[in-house]
Amino acid sequence: MKERNREHLLRMKLGVGLVQHILISRFPMVTDNRRIVVFSRITEFSVQADVILAASEGEFTHV
């Protein structure tokens, strides 16, 4: 419930229709999931976020 309220707040404040979840981990992780960002690589976050947003926009144009 708490996360839904946060999503609602983000949508209202930013005027967006969709909130994409990304996990930032303080611990090293071995994964190919682009939605998981290791804190030591936080500078790459912006690039990864742009890729995820572009991919998700492509998904919605096919619906």
Biopython code that builds the backbone (N, CA, C, O; Angstrom):
import numpy as np
from Bio.PDB.StructureBuilder import StructureBuilder

atoms = [
    (1, "MET", "N", (0.820, -1.192, 0.000)),
    (1, "MET", "CA", (0.000, 0.000, 0.000)),
    (1, "MET", "C", (0.870, 1.264, 0.000)),
    (1, "MET", "O", (0.574, 2.240, -0.689)),
    (2, "LYS", "N", (1.937, 1.219, 0.781)),
    (2, "LYS", "CA", (2.821, 2.375, 0.892)),
    (2, "LYS", "C", (3.433, 2.722, -0.475)),
    (2, "LYS", "O", (3.525, 3.895, -0.837)),
    (3, "GLU", "N", (3.848, 1.694, -1.229)),
    (3, "GLU", "CA", (4.435, 1.930, -2.547)),
    (3, "GLU", "C", (3.406, 2.503, -3.518)),
    (3, "GLU", "O", (3.741, 3.360, -4.336)),
    (4, "ARG", "N", (2.171, 2.046, -3.441)),
    (4, "ARG", "CA", (1.127, 2.587, -4.312)),
    (4, "ARG", "C", (0.900, 4.070, -4.043)),
    (4, "ARG", "O", (0.698, 4.858, -4.967)),
    (5, "ASN", "N", (0.935, 4.432, -2.776)),
    (5, "ASN", "CA", (0.778, 5.845, -2.425)),
    (5, "ASN", "C", (1.932, 6.682, -2.972)),
    (5, "ASN", "O", (1.734, 7.808, -3.428)),
    (6, "ARG", "N", (3.136, 6.118, -2.922)),
    (6, "ARG", "CA", (4.286, 6.829, -3.465)),
    (6, "ARG", "C", (4.169, 6.981, -4.977)),
    (6, "ARG", "O", (4.473, 8.037, -5.531)),
    (7, "GLU", "N", (3.728, 5.919, -5.633)),
    (7, "GLU", "CA", (3.537, 5.990, -7.083)),
    (7, "GLU", "C", (2.515, 7.074, -7.418)),
    (7, "GLU", "O", (2.724, 7.872, -8.332)),
    (8, "HIS", "N", (1.430, 7.097, -6.687)),
    (8, "HIS", "CA", (0.386, 8.098, -6.914)),
    (8, "HIS", "C", (0.959, 9.511, -6.735)),
    (8, "HIS", "O", (0.684, 10.406, -7.533)),
    (9, "LEU", "N", (1.746, 9.693, -5.697)),
    (9, "LEU", "CA", (2.363, 10.995, -5.442)),
    (9, "LEU", "C", (3.279, 11.387, -6.590)),
    (9, "LEU", "O", (3.238, 12.530, -7.046)),
    (10, "LEU", "N", (4.102, 10.464, -7.063)),
    (10, "LEU", "CA", (4.996, 10.762, -8.181)),
    (10, "LEU", "C", (4.214, 11.117, -9.436)),
    (10, "LEU", "O", (4.550, 12.067, -10.142)),
    (11, "ARG", "N", (3.174, 10.350, -9.705)),
    (11, "ARG", "CA", (2.371, 10.630, -10.898)),
    (11, "ARG", "C", (1.725, 12.005, -10.820)),
    (11, "ARG", "O", (1.679, 12.731, -11.813)),
    (12, "MET", "N", (1.228, 12.362, -9.647)),
    (12, "MET", "CA", (0.574, 13.657, -9.468)),
    (12, "MET", "C", (1.580, 14.812, -9.577)),
    (12, "MET", "O", (1.323, 15.800, -10.266)),
    (13, "LYS", "N", (2.720, 14.682, -8.899)),
    (13, "LYS", "CA", (3.704, 15.767, -8.866)),
    (13, "LYS", "C", (4.424, 15.941, -10.198)),
    (13, "LYS", "O", (4.701, 17.067, -10.613)),
    (14, "LEU", "N", (4.729, 14.822, -10.875)),
    (14, "LEU", "CA", (5.512, 14.894, -12.107)),
    (14, "LEU", "C", (4.665, 14.875, -13.369)),
    (14, "LEU", "O", (5.160, 15.143, -14.464)),
    (15, "GLY", "N", (3.393, 14.560, -13.211)),
    (15, "GLY", "CA", (2.517, 14.521, -14.374)),
    (15, "GLY", "C", (2.804, 13.366, -15.309)),
    (15, "GLY", "O", (2.617, 13.488, -16.520)),
    (16, "VAL", "N", (3.256, 12.249, -14.769)),
    (16, "VAL", "CA", (3.538, 11.076, -15.600)),
    (16, "VAL", "C", (2.460, 10.033, -15.380)),
    (16, "VAL", "O", (1.818, 10.006, -14.330)),
    (17, "GLY", "N", (2.263, 9.180, -16.365)),
    (17, "GLY", "CA", (1.240, 8.154, -16.256)),
    (17, "GLY", "C", (1.768, 6.829, -15.750)),
    (17, "GLY", "O", (0.999, 5.994, -15.274)),
    (18, "LEU", "N", (3.077, 6.626, -15.847)),
    (18, "LEU", "CA", (3.661, 5.345, -15.482)),
    (18, "LEU", "C", (4.913, 5.570, -14.655)),
    (18, "LEU", "O", (5.737, 6.420, -14.991)),
    (19, "VAL", "N", (5.059, 4.819, -13.584)),
    (19, "VAL", "CA", (6.253, 4.883, -12.747)),
    (19, "VAL", "C", (7.021, 3.587, -12.962)),
    (19, "VAL", "O", (6.482, 2.497, -12.774)),
    (20, "GLN", "N", (8.287, 3.714, -13.359)),
    (20, "GLN", "CA", (9.142, 2.552, -13.574)),
    (20, "GLN", "C", (9.971, 2.310, -12.311)),
    (20, "GLN", "O", (10.607, 3.232, -11.800)),
    (21, "HIS", "N", (9.963, 1.079, -11.810)),
    (21, "HIS", "CA", (10.702, 0.743, -10.599)),
    (21, "HIS", "C", (12.125, 0.340, -10.923)),
    (21, "HIS", "O", (12.371, -0.446, -11.837)),
    (22, "ILE", "N", (13.067, 0.893, -10.156)),
    (22, "ILE", "CA", (14.473, 0.540, -10.280)),
    (22, "ILE", "C", (15.015, 0.335, -8.873)),
    (22, "ILE", "O", (14.773, 1.149, -7.982)),
    (23, "LEU", "N", (15.750, -0.756, -8.678)),
    (23, "LEU", "CA", (16.328, -1.078, -7.381)),
    (23, "LEU", "C", (17.777, -0.632, -7.356)),
    (23, "LEU", "O", (18.540, -0.945, -8.270)),
    (24, "ILE", "N", (18.165, 0.100, -6.313)),
    (24, "ILE", "CA", (19.562, 0.485, -6.118)),
    (24, "ILE", "C", (20.076, -0.289, -4.919)),
    (24, "ILE", "O", (19.571, -0.142, -3.806)),
    (25, "SER", "N", (21.099, -1.127, -5.161)),
    (25, "SER", "CA", (21.633, -2.005, -4.131)),
    (25, "SER", "C", (22.975, -1.496, -3.628)),
    (25, "SER", "O", (23.816, -1.062, -4.415)),
    (26, "ARG", "N", (23.169, -1.550, -2.337)),
    (26, "ARG", "CA", (24.471, -1.197, -1.755)),
    (26, "ARG", "C", (25.442, -2.364, -1.823)),
    (26, "ARG", "O", (26.635, -2.192, -1.573)),
    (27, "PHE", "N", (24.951, -3.534, -2.155)),
    (27, "PHE", "CA", (25.775, -4.738, -2.182)),
    (27, "PHE", "C", (25.996, -5.191, -3.615)),
    (27, "PHE", "O", (25.119, -5.021, -4.462)),
    (28, "PRO", "N", (27.174, -5.773, -3.897)),
    (28, "PRO", "CA", (27.431, -6.276, -5.248)),
    (28, "PRO", "C", (26.396, -7.331, -5.638)),
    (28, "PRO", "O", (26.001, -8.162, -4.820)),
    (29, "MET", "N", (25.970, -7.286, -6.884)),
    (29, "MET", "CA", (24.981, -8.244, -7.374)),
    (29, "MET", "C", (25.400, -8.703, -8.761)),
    (29, "MET", "O", (25.946, -7.932, -9.550)),
    (30, "VAL", "N", (25.134, -9.973, -9.043)),
    (30, "VAL", "CA", (25.376, -10.511, -10.373)),
    (30, "VAL", "C", (24.013, -10.716, -11.011)),
    (30, "VAL", "O", (23.265, -11.619, -10.637)),
    (31, "THR", "N", (23.700, -9.863, -11.981)),
    (31, "THR", "CA", (22.412, -9.939, -12.645)),
    (31, "THR", "C", (22.491, -9.242, -13.997)),
    (31, "THR", "O", (23.312, -8.350, -14.208)),
    (32, "ASP", "N", (21.639, -9.659, -14.888)),
    (32, "ASP", "CA", (21.554, -8.961, -16.173)),
    (32, "ASP", "C", (20.292, -8.089, -16.224)),
    (32, "ASP", "O", (19.941, -7.547, -17.272)),
    (33, "ASN", "N", (19.624, -7.966, -15.081)),
    (33, "ASN", "CA", (18.422, -7.136, -14.980)),
    (33, "ASN", "C", (18.828, -5.667, -14.979)),
    (33, "ASN", "O", (19.503, -5.209, -14.058)),
    (34, "ARG", "N", (18.419, -4.930, -16.007)),
    (34, "ARG", "CA", (18.795, -3.515, -16.119)),
    (34, "ARG", "C", (18.113, -2.646, -15.083)),
    (34, "ARG", "O", (18.488, -1.486, -14.912)),
    (35, "ARG", "N", (17.122, -3.176, -14.388)),
    (35, "ARG", "CA", (16.418, -2.396, -13.369)),
    (35, "ARG", "C", (17.073, -2.491, -11.996)),
    (35, "ARG", "O", (16.580, -1.913, -11.027)),
    (36, "ILE", "N", (18.186, -3.219, -11.911)),
    (36, "ILE", "CA", (18.945, -3.310, -10.663)),
    (36, "ILE", "C", (20.268, -2.591, -10.871)),
    (36, "ILE", "O", (21.064, -2.965, -11.733)),
    (37, "VAL", "N", (20.495, -1.550, -10.067)),
    (37, "VAL", "CA", (21.702, -0.730, -10.180)),
    (37, "VAL", "C", (22.496, -0.874, -8.886)),
    (37, "VAL", "O", (21.965, -0.658, -7.797)),
    (38, "VAL", "N", (23.769, -1.239, -9.012)),
    (38, "VAL", "CA", (24.639, -1.325, -7.845)),
    (38, "VAL", "C", (25.103, 0.094, -7.506)),
    (38, "VAL", "O", (25.475, 0.863, -8.393)),
    (39, "PHE", "N", (25.076, 0.428, -6.228)),
    (39, "PHE", "CA", (25.365, 1.791, -5.780)),
    (39, "PHE", "C", (26.706, 2.303, -6.293)),
    (39, "PHE", "O", (26.832, 3.483, -6.620)),
    (40, "SER", "N", (27.700, 1.438, -6.367)),
    (40, "SER", "CA", (29.023, 1.871, -6.838)),
    (40, "SER", "C", (28.999, 2.296, -8.307)),
    (40, "SER", "O", (29.938, 2.930, -8.787)),
    (41, "ARG", "N", (27.921, 1.945, -9.023)),
    (41, "ARG", "CA", (27.785, 2.331, -10.427)),
    (41, "ARG", "C", (26.627, 3.316, -10.625)),
    (41, "ARG", "O", (25.993, 3.343, -11.680)),
    (42, "ILE", "N", (26.370, 4.103, -9.616)),
    (42, "ILE", "CA", (25.236, 5.019, -9.665)),
    (42, "ILE", "C", (25.388, 6.058, -10.783)),
    (42, "ILE", "O", (24.393, 6.587, -11.277)),
    (43, "THR", "N", (26.622, 6.347, -11.177)),
    (43, "THR", "CA", (26.823, 7.319, -12.254)),
    (43, "THR", "C", (26.275, 6.811, -13.589)),
    (43, "THR", "O", (25.985, 7.607, -14.482)),
    (44, "GLU", "N", (26.134, 5.499, -13.726)),
    (44, "GLU", "CA", (25.576, 4.918, -14.946)),
    (44, "GLU", "C", (24.044, 4.892, -14.920)),
    (44, "GLU", "O", (23.407, 4.511, -15.902)),
    (45, "PHE", "N", (23.473, 5.291, -13.811)),
    (45, "PHE", "CA", (22.022, 5.231, -13.630)),
    (45, "PHE", "C", (21.267, 5.976, -14.726)),
    (45, "PHE", "O", (20.289, 5.466, -15.272)),
    (46, "SER", "N", (21.718, 7.158, -15.035)),
    (46, "SER", "CA", (21.023, 7.975, -16.024)),
    (46, "SER", "C", (20.975, 7.292, -17.390)),
    (46, "SER", "O", (19.944, 7.321, -18.063)),
    (47, "VAL", "N", (22.070, 6.686, -17.794)),
    (47, "VAL", "CA", (22.111, 5.994, -19.081)),
    (47, "VAL", "C", (21.162, 4.798, -19.065)),
    (47, "VAL", "O", (20.403, 4.589, -20.011)),
    (48, "GLN", "N", (21.207, 4.016, -17.987)),
    (48, "GLN", "CA", (20.332, 2.847, -17.882)),
    (48, "GLN", "C", (18.869, 3.258, -17.834)),
    (48, "GLN", "O", (18.021, 2.595, -18.432)),
    (49, "ALA", "N", (18.564, 4.337, -17.132)),
    (49, "ALA", "CA", (17.181, 4.803, -17.043)),
    (49, "ALA", "C", (16.669, 5.222, -18.420)),
    (49, "ALA", "O", (15.523, 4.941, -18.770)),
    (50, "ASP", "N", (17.509, 5.887, -19.193)),
    (50, "ASP", "CA", (17.100, 6.279, -20.545)),
    (50, "ASP", "C", (16.812, 5.069, -21.419)),
    (50, "ASP", "O", (15.858, 5.079, -22.198)),
    (51, "VAL", "N", (17.632, 4.020, -21.297)),
    (51, "VAL", "CA", (17.427, 2.794, -22.073)),
    (51, "VAL", "C", (16.113, 2.130, -21.671)),
    (51, "VAL", "O", (15.346, 1.697, -22.530)),
    (52, "ILE", "N", (15.856, 2.051, -20.375)),
    (52, "ILE", "CA", (14.623, 1.421, -19.886)),
    (52, "ILE", "C", (13.403, 2.208, -20.344)),
    (52, "ILE", "O", (12.412, 1.623, -20.782)),
    (53, "LEU", "N", (13.472, 3.524, -20.244)),
    (53, "LEU", "CA", (12.347, 4.348, -20.676)),
    (53, "LEU", "C", (12.093, 4.209, -22.173)),
    (53, "LEU", "O", (10.943, 4.127, -22.606)),
    (54, "ALA", "N", (13.151, 4.183, -22.952)),
    (54, "ALA", "CA", (12.990, 4.034, -24.400)),
    (54, "ALA", "C", (12.373, 2.677, -24.723)),
    (54, "ALA", "O", (11.514, 2.582, -25.600)),
    (55, "ALA", "N", (12.804, 1.622, -24.022)),
    (55, "ALA", "CA", (12.251, 0.285, -24.257)),
    (55, "ALA", "C", (10.791, 0.217, -23.844)),
    (55, "ALA", "O", (9.977, -0.396, -24.534)),
    (56, "SER", "N", (10.456, 0.836, -22.734)),
    (56, "SER", "CA", (9.068, 0.775, -22.276)),
    (56, "SER", "C", (8.146, 1.604, -23.175)),
    (56, "SER", "O", (6.981, 1.249, -23.360)),
    (57, "GLU", "N", (8.651, 2.687, -23.725)),
    (57, "GLU", "CA", (7.841, 3.472, -24.667)),
    (57, "GLU", "C", (7.560, 2.654, -25.916)),
    (57, "GLU", "O", (6.472, 2.738, -26.485)),
    (58, "GLY", "N", (8.543, 1.858, -26.347)),
    (58, "GLY", "CA", (8.352, 0.996, -27.492)),
    (58, "GLY", "C", (7.310, -0.069, -27.221)),
    (58, "GLY", "O", (6.549, -0.433, -28.118)),
    (59, "GLU", "N", (7.266, -0.575, -25.993)),
    (59, "GLU", "CA", (6.269, -1.585, -25.607)),
    (59, "GLU", "C", (4.871, -1.011, -25.728)),
    (59, "GLU", "O", (3.963, -1.695, -26.200)),
    (60, "PHE", "N", (4.680, 0.239, -25.309)),
    (60, "PHE", "CA", (3.351, 0.822, -25.279)),
    (60, "PHE", "C", (2.868, 1.246, -26.663)),
    (60, "PHE", "O", (1.664, 1.371, -26.889)),
    (61, "THR", "N", (3.797, 1.467, -27.588)),
    (61, "THR", "CA", (3.340, 1.838, -28.923)),
    (61, "THR", "C", (2.789, 0.638, -29.663)),
    (61, "THR", "O", (2.060, 0.801, -30.641)),
    (62, "HIS", "N", (3.128, -0.587, -29.209)),
    (62, "HIS", "CA", (2.639, -1.795, -29.857)),
    (62, "HIS", "C", (1.328, -2.299, -29.265)),
    (62, "HIS", "O", (0.759, -3.265, -29.772)),
    (63, "VAL", "N", (0.840, -1.668, -28.208)),
    (63, "VAL", "CA", (-0.378, -2.146, -27.544)),
    (63, "VAL", "C", (-1.595, -1.647, -28.272)),
    (63, "VAL", "O", (-2.720, -1.941, -27.868)),
]
sb = StructureBuilder()
sb.init_structure("model")
sb.init_model(0)
sb.init_chain("A")
sb.init_seg("    ")
for serial, (resi, resn, name, xyz) in enumerate(atoms, 1):
    if name == "N":
        sb.init_residue(resn, " ", resi, " ")
    sb.init_atom(name, np.array(xyz, "f"), 0.0, 1.0, " ", f" {name:<3s}", serial, name[0])
structure = sb.get_structure()
